[in-house]
Amino acid sequence: MTIYHRILVGVDGSNEAEEALKRGIQIAKRDGAVLGIGFVADVRRIAPLIDYEQTYAKKAKEYGKGLVEIYKTEAEKLGVENVETFVKFGTPKTTFVKKFISKFEPDLVLVGSTGLTPTEEFIMGSVSSYIASHAPCDVIIVRGKNWRDRKKVE
């Protein structure tokens, strides 16, 4: 069994990201690893508004800081001794790889499987796929629920 020492989880508030965090916490506890939690405030979605609404950008960053602090507290309550957090503006794909991974130097990354609509994913590409292709370490892409437990679409 591989033992990990530095685990990085990308979060965005989605169910899939929360499942990735839960799994990251389990592995960090098991291995006694440092847990990193990173949030990227997506500038693609706020760039058109920045000239008109500076408060939106500020709120996006505040949301990210609050989110990672909640997750950090939860991880510590569950027994993870060393937790680091990261919040940056940028495009999620490149910011996560170039800023978070290069700074934190994980040996395992966990990310949620979704975040874009099918059209957005086709045009911009999947963040999780990009991270899996560019990370210099193991990557686990986590789905919200086991496929067997999902409700069937009628």
C-alpha positions as CSV (number, residue, x, y, z in Angstrom):
1,M,0.0,0.0,0.0
2,T,1.3,3.5,-0.9
3,I,1.8,5.9,1.9
4,Y,1.2,9.6,1.1
5,H,2.9,12.4,2.9
6,R,1.4,15.5,1.3
7,I,-2.2,15.4,0.0
8,L,-3.8,18.3,-1.8
9,V,-7.5,18.6,-2.3
10,G,-9.2,21.1,-4.7
11,V,-12.5,22.4,-3.4
12,D,-15.2,24.6,-5.0
13,G,-18.2,23.9,-2.7
14,S,-19.6,21.2,-5.0
15,N,-20.8,17.8,-3.7
16,E,-18.0,16.1,-5.7
17,A,-15.3,18.4,-4.1
18,E,-16.7,17.6,-0.7
19,E,-16.5,13.9,-1.4
20,A,-12.9,14.4,-2.5
21,L,-12.2,16.3,0.7
22,K,-13.7,13.5,2.8
23,R,-11.5,10.9,1.0
24,G,-8.5,13.2,1.4
25,I,-9.1,13.5,5.2
26,Q,-9.4,9.7,5.5
27,I,-6.1,9.1,3.7
28,A,-4.3,12.0,5.6
29,K,-5.4,10.5,8.9
30,R,-4.4,7.0,7.8
31,D,-1.0,8.0,6.6
32,G,-0.3,10.9,9.0
33,A,0.0,13.2,6.0
34,V,-0.1,17.0,5.7
35,L,-3.4,18.0,4.1
36,G,-3.6,20.9,1.7
37,I,-7.0,22.5,0.8
38,G,-7.1,24.8,-2.3
39,F,-9.8,27.0,-3.7
40,V,-9.5,29.0,-7.0
41,A,-11.8,32.0,-7.5
42,D,-12.6,31.5,-11.1
43,V,-11.8,34.7,-13.0
44,R,-13.5,33.3,-16.2
45,R,-16.8,33.8,-14.5
46,I,-16.1,37.2,-12.9
47,A,-13.9,38.9,-15.5
48,P,-16.7,40.6,-17.3
49,L,-18.0,42.0,-14.0
50,I,-14.8,43.3,-12.5
51,D,-15.0,46.8,-14.1
52,Y,-18.6,47.1,-12.9
53,E,-18.6,45.2,-9.7
54,Q,-15.4,45.1,-7.6
55,T,-17.4,43.8,-4.6
56,Y,-18.2,40.5,-6.5
57,A,-14.5,39.7,-6.9
58,K,-14.0,40.5,-3.2
59,K,-16.9,38.3,-2.2
60,A,-15.7,35.4,-4.3
61,K,-12.3,35.5,-2.5
62,E,-14.0,35.9,0.9
63,Y,-16.2,32.9,0.0
64,G,-13.1,30.8,-0.8
65,K,-11.4,31.8,2.4
66,G,-14.4,31.0,4.4
67,L,-14.9,27.7,2.6
68,V,-11.3,26.4,3.1
69,E,-11.4,27.5,6.8
70,I,-14.6,25.5,7.4
71,Y,-13.0,22.5,5.7
72,K,-9.8,23.0,7.6
73,T,-11.7,23.0,10.9
74,E,-13.6,19.9,9.9
75,A,-10.3,18.1,9.0
76,E,-8.7,19.0,12.3
77,K,-11.8,17.8,14.2
78,L,-11.6,14.5,12.4
79,G,-7.9,14.1,13.5
80,V,-5.7,15.6,10.7
81,E,-2.9,17.3,12.6
82,N,-1.4,19.5,9.8
83,V,-3.7,21.3,7.4
84,E,-2.7,24.1,5.0
85,T,-5.1,26.2,3.0
86,F,-4.7,28.1,-0.3
87,V,-7.0,30.7,-2.0
88,K,-6.1,32.4,-5.3
89,F,-7.8,34.1,-8.3
90,G,-7.3,32.6,-11.7
91,T,-8.4,30.0,-14.1
92,P,-8.9,26.8,-12.0
93,K,-6.9,24.5,-14.3
94,T,-3.7,26.4,-14.6
95,T,-3.8,28.1,-11.2
96,F,-4.3,24.8,-9.4
97,V,-1.4,23.2,-11.2
98,K,1.0,26.1,-11.4
99,K,0.3,27.7,-8.0
100,F,-1.0,25.1,-5.6
101,I,0.7,22.0,-6.8
102,S,4.1,23.7,-7.4
103,K,4.0,25.4,-4.0
104,F,2.6,22.5,-1.9
105,E,4.4,19.7,-3.7
106,P,1.9,16.9,-3.0
107,D,2.4,13.2,-3.7
108,L,-1.4,12.9,-4.1
109,V,-4.1,15.2,-5.4
110,L,-7.9,14.7,-5.1
111,V,-10.4,16.7,-7.1
112,G,-14.1,16.4,-7.8
113,S,-15.3,15.2,-11.2
114,T,-17.5,18.0,-12.2
115,G,-18.1,21.7,-12.1
116,L,-18.9,22.6,-15.7
117,T,-21.8,22.1,-17.9
118,P,-21.2,19.7,-20.9
119,T,-21.0,22.7,-23.3
120,E,-18.5,24.5,-21.0
121,E,-16.4,21.3,-20.6
122,F,-16.3,20.8,-24.4
123,I,-15.2,24.4,-25.0
124,M,-12.8,24.9,-22.0
125,G,-11.9,21.4,-21.1
126,S,-12.4,19.6,-17.8
127,V,-10.4,20.9,-14.8
128,S,-10.1,17.4,-13.3
129,S,-8.8,16.0,-16.6
130,Y,-6.3,18.9,-16.9
131,I,-5.0,18.3,-13.4
132,A,-4.8,14.5,-14.0
133,S,-2.7,15.2,-17.1
134,H,-0.4,17.8,-15.7
135,A,0.1,16.8,-12.0
136,P,3.5,15.2,-11.3
137,C,1.9,12.9,-8.8
138,D,-1.0,10.5,-8.2
139,V,-4.4,12.0,-8.9
140,I,-7.8,10.7,-7.7
141,I,-10.9,12.1,-9.4
142,V,-13.9,11.7,-7.1
143,R,-17.5,11.5,-8.0
144,G,-20.3,12.7,-5.7
145,K,-21.9,9.4,-5.1
146,N,-21.2,5.9,-6.2
147,W,-22.9,5.3,-9.6
148,R,-25.0,2.5,-8.2
149,D,-26.5,4.9,-5.6
150,R,-27.5,7.7,-8.0
151,K,-31.1,8.0,-9.0
152,K,-32.0,7.0,-12.5
153,V,-33.0,9.7,-14.8
154,E,-36.5,9.1,-16.1
